[in-house]
């Protein structure tokens, strides 16, 4: 009895055709060339006719049932002995075979639109997106400007950046950012020119850098939102991986970050240049004030604006010697005490204008002195200069108009000349009137000393004790008891010394004229050129007597 190739064998097992190994391999290679590396291997009906089984008693290998998911089946294996017939393999052109071929078309998860594994495909999508968005760049600019103004009070205020200014600079940045992102040729200049121009312009307008950087972030956010809308609306998006959108987002924010860095660098550079120009102009106008060239109202107004102070207020000029042990100028110390000041080196000294706090009494009254004053601000200035800076300094009388700084400078310099060099003493002009008067006329100073204290200077050994006692006695209201306390001697010792001076000079100690002459002579002594050391500072007296 003969059996057809498809008839079941005795025992119920279905008969299958034997597959020659070399024929199966050849069929698989042909399928892979047609459908890709993942094409199904030939099984069942797809396999070519083979040789009969080698033995009639042994069953031939049967085809494995093809999976219903459409995945390719492996090579033929013997069928199970359960008696079920083998399912036919997927036919070429069937839905499972087409799905397998479609999956094999991309090295990632499929899609015939943009192969993500290819740089050329990603670049083509970037160019397409950039070209599409550039065609509607004005509407994109409107959207970015509205978003920036909605999230920034500085830009919404229209000052110092108007809406037209913001729109123009946003359009330039978006235009070049899209060209850069898409790999297109720049329409004008290099890609980062707009970012650098933004930084320079905003620095000149005084917009804070943080505000400009926030605007860049808001503009980048709008740019990505519009780009994402185009990505979602394009044909075939459902077949693409999310890697496409991630790749585009990375490119957008990389571009925005680079432009932000370029803008910030240009902003800081412009800020340094502006600061240098402002400092140079401020110094020039300050020198004009001190040189007396501020009588021109335009110069005075410009100087006040450059220094940042009003043209009319309470001012003094301070001239400080450049003592090695003292700070270069006392601006930081004064600022800590609430006093504005501006200083510059001038002829081996530091000259500064100090703005005093307002007071209730009208300006032009008596200035503060080392022995107390009704004006706490002027007294505080003297205390700071003496105790905290250690600088030897002269202070001008107070003045109201900033344009009068030149005259005040000359008076402060005259005050400084009356102070011992390196003494660390600070004095106001009004407290050194006699010394200022005498310091510029050595001949008059010498004559005053000779007339009023000449015989005392000729006493030799007594001179130092007599002059010290006379100074203390005059400085403390001609009180012998007070002078004795300061000189650590008996009251009678003070009276005896004053009597001795009256005897030598031929003047009565009770005469106001005599007392005035003695006081002038003591103040003129340092400027008389008689070889005596300058007068001691207040509170510094020699100790002597019995």
Secondary structure as GFF3:
##gff-version 3
##sequence-region A 1 546
A	DSSP	alpha_helix	21	35	.	.	.	ID=ss1
A	DSSP	three_ten_helix	44	46	.	.	.	ID=ss2
A	DSSP	alpha_helix	95	103	.	.	.	ID=ss3
A	DSSP	alpha_helix	119	134	.	.	.	ID=ss4
A	DSSP	alpha_helix	137	150	.	.	.	ID=ss5
A	DSSP	alpha_helix	153	156	.	.	.	ID=ss6
A	DSSP	alpha_helix	163	182	.	.	.	ID=ss7
A	DSSP	alpha_helix	193	205	.	.	.	ID=ss8
A	DSSP	alpha_helix	209	233	.	.	.	ID=ss9
A	DSSP	three_ten_helix	237	239	.	.	.	ID=ss10
A	DSSP	alpha_helix	243	290	.	.	.	ID=ss11
A	DSSP	alpha_helix	297	307	.	.	.	ID=ss12
A	DSSP	beta_strand	312	321	.	.	.	ID=ss13
A	DSSP	alpha_helix	331	336	.	.	.	ID=ss14
A	DSSP	beta_strand	340	346	.	.	.	ID=ss15
A	DSSP	beta_strand	349	355	.	.	.	ID=ss16
A	DSSP	alpha_helix	376	384	.	.	.	ID=ss17
A	DSSP	pi_helix	385	389	.	.	.	ID=ss18
A	DSSP	beta_strand	393	395	.	.	.	ID=ss19
A	DSSP	beta_strand	399	401	.	.	.	ID=ss20
A	DSSP	three_ten_helix	402	404	.	.	.	ID=ss21
A	DSSP	alpha_helix	405	417	.	.	.	ID=ss22
A	DSSP	beta_strand	426	428	.	.	.	ID=ss23
A	DSSP	three_ten_helix	429	431	.	.	.	ID=ss24
A	DSSP	alpha_helix	433	439	.	.	.	ID=ss25
A	DSSP	alpha_helix	442	457	.	.	.	ID=ss26
A	DSSP	three_ten_helix	460	462	.	.	.	ID=ss27
A	DSSP	alpha_helix	463	475	.	.	.	ID=ss28
A	DSSP	alpha_helix	480	487	.	.	.	ID=ss29
A	DSSP	alpha_helix	491	505	.	.	.	ID=ss30
A	DSSP	alpha_helix	512	524	.	.	.	ID=ss31
A	DSSP	three_ten_helix	525	527	.	.	.	ID=ss32
###
